């Protein structure tokens, strides 16, 4: 797993997988997918690059006031 910050990595101390910090070498390895990792607009909490596949864990903050409108937009998007 790749993290974008050294903060909070202690949560993965006993993880059965390696935890590395996102750096220039990893950026080169993921190529064009680096845009997904570096996007400041999207809260990407962790990223994996496994056998040519790019996998991510995303975090989303839900605003109760906008939830109805967001849900309607999602339904509309899935119908297109």
KOLLUM-192734 format. One record per residue: residue number from 1; residue in three letters; x, y, z of N, C-alpha, C in turn. Coordinates in steps of 0.2 Angstrom, whole numbers, plus 5000, padded with zeros to 4 digits. Each point is the difference from the previous one (the first is absolute). Layout:
# KOLLUM-192734
(NUM; ala; (X; Y; Z); (X; Y; Z); (X; Y; Z));
...
***
This chain:
# KOLLUM-192734
(1; unk; (5004; 4994; 5000); (4996; 5006; 5000); (5004; 5006; 5000));
(2; unk; (4998; 5005; 4997); (5004; 5007; 4999); (4996; 5005; 5004));
(3; unk; (5003; 5004; 5004); (4997; 5005; 5004); (5003; 5007; 4997));
(4; unk; (4996; 5005; 5001); (5003; 5007; 4997); (5002; 5004; 5006));
(5; unk; (5000; 4997; 5006); (5003; 5004; 5006); (5002; 4995; 5005));
(6; unk; (5005; 5002; 5004); (5003; 4996; 5005); (4995; 5000; 5006));
(7; unk; (4996; 5004; 5001); (4995; 5000; 5005); (4995; 4995; 5000));
(8; unk; (4999; 4996; 5005); (4995; 4995; 5001); (5002; 4993; 4997));
(9; unk; (5006; 5000; 4998); (5003; 4993; 4998); (5001; 4995; 5005));
(10; unk; (5000; 5002; 5006); (5000; 4996; 5006); (4994; 4995; 5000));
(11; unk; (4995; 5002; 4997); (4993; 4996; 5000); (5002; 4994; 4996));
(12; unk; (5005; 5000; 4995); (5001; 4994; 4996); (5006; 4996; 5003));
(13; unk; (5002; 5001; 5006); (5006; 4997; 5003); (5000; 4992; 4999));
(14; unk; (4994; 4997; 5001); (5000; 4993; 5000); (4997; 4997; 4993));
(15; unk; (4999; 5005; 4995); (4997; 4998; 4994); (5004; 4994; 4996));
(16; unk; (4997; 4996; 4997); (5003; 4994; 4997); (5003; 5002; 4993));
(17; unk; (5001; 5006; 4999); (5002; 5003; 4993); (5005; 5006; 5001));
(18; unk; (5004; 5001; 4996); (5005; 5006; 5001); (4996; 5007; 4999));
(19; unk; (5003; 5004; 5004); (4997; 5007; 5000); (5006; 5005; 4998));
(20; unk; (4999; 5003; 4994); (5005; 5005; 4998); (4997; 5007; 4999));
(21; unk; (5005; 5005; 5000); (4998; 5007; 4999); (5000; 5001; 4993));
(22; unk; (4995; 5004; 4997); (5000; 5002; 4993); (5006; 5004; 4999));
(23; unk; (5004; 4999; 4995); (5006; 5004; 4998); (5001; 5000; 4993));
(24; unk; (5005; 5003; 4998); (5001; 5001; 4992); (5001; 4994; 4997));
(25; unk; (5003; 4995; 5003); (5001; 4993; 4997); (4993; 4997; 4999));
(26; unk; (4996; 5000; 5005); (4993; 4997; 4999); (4996; 5004; 4995));
(27; unk; (5001; 5006; 5000); (4996; 5004; 4995); (5002; 4998; 4993));
(28; unk; (5006; 4999; 4999); (5002; 4998; 4993); (4998; 4993; 4998));
(29; unk; (4999; 4995; 5006); (4998; 4994; 4999); (4992; 4999; 4998));
(30; unk; (4996; 5005; 5003); (4993; 5000; 4998); (4998; 5004; 4994));
(31; unk; (5005; 5004; 4997); (4999; 5003; 4994); (4994; 5005; 5000));
(32; unk; (4996; 4999; 4995); (4994; 5005; 4999); (4995; 4999; 5006));
(33; unk; (5000; 4995; 5004); (4996; 4999; 5006); (5002; 5005; 5006));
(34; unk; (5006; 5003; 4999); (5002; 5004; 5006); (4995; 5006; 5001));
(35; unk; (4997; 5002; 4994); (4995; 5005; 5001); (4994; 4998; 5005));
(36; unk; (4998; 4994; 5000); (4995; 4998; 5005); (5003; 5000; 5007));
(37; unk; (5006; 4999; 5001); (5003; 5000; 5007); (5001; 5007; 5002));
(38; unk; (5002; 5005; 4996); (5002; 5007; 5001); (4994; 5005; 5000));
(39; unk; (4995; 4998; 4998); (4994; 5004; 5000); (4998; 5003; 5007));
(40; unk; (5001; 5007; 5000); (4998; 5003; 5007); (4993; 5000; 5001));
(41; unk; (4996; 5000; 4995); (4993; 5000; 5001); (4996; 4994; 5003));
(42; unk; (5004; 4994; 4999); (4997; 4994; 5002); (5004; 4997; 5006));
(43; unk; (4996; 4998; 5005); (5004; 4998; 5006); (5002; 4993; 4999));
(44; unk; (5006; 4998; 4997); (5002; 4994; 4999); (5004; 4998; 5006));
(45; unk; (4998; 4995; 5004); (5004; 4998; 5006); (5005; 4995; 4999));
(46; unk; (5000; 4996; 4995); (5005; 4995; 4999); (5000; 4998; 4993));
(47; unk; (5005; 4998; 4997); (5000; 4997; 4993); (5005; 4994; 5000));
(48; unk; (4998; 4995; 4995); (5004; 4994; 4999); (5001; 5000; 4993));
(49; unk; (5006; 4997; 4998); (5001; 4999; 4993); (5003; 4992; 5000));
(50; unk; (4995; 4996; 4997); (5002; 4993; 5000); (4999; 4997; 4994));
(51; unk; (5006; 4997; 4997); (5000; 4996; 4994); (4997; 5004; 4994));
(52; unk; (5001; 5006; 5000); (4998; 5005; 4994); (4993; 5003; 5002));
(53; unk; (4997; 4998; 5005); (4993; 5003; 5002); (5001; 5005; 5005));
(54; unk; (4996; 5005; 5000); (5000; 5006; 5004); (4994; 4999; 5005));
(55; unk; (5001; 5000; 5006); (4994; 4999; 5005); (5001; 5006; 5005));
(56; unk; (4994; 5002; 5002); (5000; 5006; 5005); (4995; 4999; 5006));
(57; unk; (5001; 5003; 5005); (4995; 5001; 5005); (4998; 5007; 5001));
(58; unk; (4994; 5002; 5000); (4998; 5007; 4999); (4996; 5002; 5007));
(59; unk; (5000; 5006; 5001); (4997; 5002; 5006); (4995; 5006; 4998));
(60; unk; (4994; 5000; 5002); (4995; 5005; 4998); (4997; 5003; 5006));
(61; unk; (4999; 5006; 5000); (4996; 5003; 5006); (4993; 5002; 4997));
(62; unk; (4995; 4998; 5004); (4993; 5001; 4998); (4998; 5006; 5003));
(63; unk; (4997; 5004; 4997); (4997; 5006; 5002); (4992; 4999; 5001));
(64; unk; (4997; 5000; 5005); (4993; 4998; 5001); (4996; 5005; 4996));
(65; unk; (5002; 5006; 5000); (4996; 5005; 4996); (4999; 4999; 4993));
(66; unk; (5006; 4997; 4997); (5000; 4999; 4993); (4998; 4993; 4998));
(67; unk; (4999; 4995; 5005); (4999; 4993; 4999); (4994; 4999; 4995));
(68; unk; (4995; 5003; 5000); (4994; 4999; 4996); (5002; 5002; 4993));
(69; unk; (5003; 5006; 4999); (5002; 5002; 4993); (5005; 4995; 4997));
(70; unk; (5005; 4998; 5004); (5005; 4996; 4998); (4998; 4993; 4998));
(71; unk; (4995; 4998; 5004); (4997; 4993; 4998); (4996; 5000; 4993));
(72; unk; (4996; 5006; 4999); (4997; 5001; 4994); (5004; 5000; 4994));
(73; unk; (5006; 5004; 5001); (5005; 5000; 4995); (5003; 4994; 4998));
(74; unk; (5001; 4995; 5005); (5003; 4994; 4999); (4995; 4995; 4996));
(75; unk; (4994; 5001; 5002); (4995; 4996; 4997); (4999; 5002; 4992));
(76; unk; (5000; 5006; 4999); (5000; 5003; 4993); (5006; 4997; 4996));
(77; unk; (5006; 5001; 5004); (5006; 4998; 4996); (5000; 4992; 4998));
(78; unk; (4998; 4996; 5005); (5000; 4993; 4999); (4995; 4998; 4994));
(79; unk; (4995; 5004; 4999); (4995; 4999; 4995); (5002; 5002; 4993));
(80; unk; (5005; 5004; 4999); (5003; 5002; 4994); (5005; 4995; 4997));
***
